[in-house]
């Protein structure tokens, strides 16, 4: 008996779905495990600091929680909104809840954890991680020959 594998595009079986997918689906890199969108992040580093810019429009600074525990920086947010409209003919109630959590591993030997700052402005959360003085690049110095 020969087994023939079929791939029906219209009614894929559960087994086909299970065996045809990768363990990590890199095509959904901007989505969490439950298909909610994760905010986009830019990470910048220069001689003075590491800066993380996280795009989260429509939120308030009170919605965010930022934790730094050893070498793990966690940025999370929860936002809940409700809208209710009552009329003598109908009643309508809508609610929305969204949350996310992003974690970053930071080099503790490089970052001055006592001076980490965060600012939320125009839909962008900026977390600034200043570098320790001893790891900042020093300017070249000229050595006099004797």
QUIRA-V459900 format. One record per residue. N is the residue number from 1. RES is the residue in one letter. SS is DSSP state (a for helix, b for strand, c for the rest). PHI is phi in whole degrees, -180 to 180 (NA if undefined). Layout:
BEGIN
N&RES&SS&PHI / N&RES&SS&PHI
END
This chain:
BEGIN
1&X&c&NA / 2&X&c&-105 / 3&X&c&-91 / 4&X&c&-115 / 5&X&c&-89 / 6&X&c&-112 / 7&X&c&-131 / 8&X&c&-89 / 9&X&c&-70 / 10&X&c&-86 / 11&X&c&-133 / 12&X&c&-68 / 13&X&c&-79 / 14&X&a&-62 / 15&X&a&-66 / 16&X&a&-62 / 17&X&a&-62 / 18&X&a&-68 / 19&X&a&-84 / 20&X&a&-92 / 21&X&c&-101 / 22&X&c&-82 / 23&X&c&-65 / 24&X&c&-121 / 25&X&c&-91 / 26&X&a&-72 / 27&X&a&-71 / 28&X&a&-107 / 29&X&c&-63 / 30&X&c&-92 / 31&X&b&-123 / 32&X&c&-85 / 33&X&c&-63 / 34&X&c&-102 / 35&X&c&64 / 36&X&c&-95 / 37&X&b&-76 / 38&X&c&-93 / 39&X&c&-67 / 40&X&c&-70 / 41&X&b&-131 / 42&X&b&-115 / 43&X&b&-119 / 44&X&b&-118 / 45&X&b&-137 / 46&X&c&-135 / 47&X&c&-68 / 48&X&c&-99 / 49&X&b&-160 / 50&X&b&-113 / 51&X&b&-124 / 52&X&b&-114 / 53&X&b&-109 / 54&X&b&-120 / 55&X&b&-84 / 56&X&c&-144 / 57&X&c&-68 / 58&X&c&86 / 59&X&c&-101 / 60&X&c&-115 / 61&X&a&-64 / 62&X&a&-70 / 63&X&a&-77 / 64&X&b&-93 / 65&X&b&-135 / 66&X&b&-123 / 67&X&b&-125 / 68&X&b&-124 / 69&X&b&-124 / 70&X&c&56 / 71&X&c&-106 / 72&X&b&-116 / 73&X&b&-100 / 74&X&b&-117 / 75&X&b&-116 / 76&X&b&-134 / 77&X&b&-154 / 78&X&b&-135 / 79&X&b&-137 / 80&X&b&-132 / 81&X&b&-140 / 82&X&b&-135 / 83&X&b&-136 / 84&X&b&-127 / 85&X&b&-133 / 86&X&b&-117 / 87&X&c&-141 / 88&X&c&-71 / 89&X&c&-100 / 90&X&c&-154 / 91&X&b&-134 / 92&X&b&-133 / 93&X&b&-136 / 94&X&b&-123 / 95&X&b&-140 / 96&X&b&-142 / 97&X&b&-136 / 98&X&b&-140 / 99&X&b&-153 / 100&X&b&-155 / 101&X&b&-149 / 102&X&b&-120 / 103&X&b&-122 / 104&X&b&-131 / 105&X&b&-93 / 106&X&c&-116 / 107&X&c&-77 / 108&X&c&-65 / 109&X&c&-76 / 110&X&c&-105 / 111&X&b&-93 / 112&X&c&-87 / 113&X&a&-67 / 114&X&a&-76 / 115&X&a&-116 / 116&X&c&-68 / 117&X&b&-131 / 118&X&b&-137 / 119&X&b&-144 / 120&X&b&-118 / 121&X&b&-150 / 122&X&c&54 / 123&X&c&81 / 124&X&b&-118 / 125&X&b&-92 / 126&X&b&-113 / 127&X&b&-111 / 128&X&b&-108 / 129&X&b&-114 / 130&X&b&-68 / 131&X&b&-83 / 132&X&c&-67 / 133&X&a&-58 / 134&X&a&-71 / 135&X&a&-104 / 136&X&c&-68 / 137&X&c&-65 / 138&X&c&-96 / 139&X&c&-68 / 140&X&c&-63 / 141&X&c&-121 / 142&X&c&-90 / 143&X&c&-107 / 144&X&c&-79 / 145&X&c&-91 / 146&X&c&-104
END
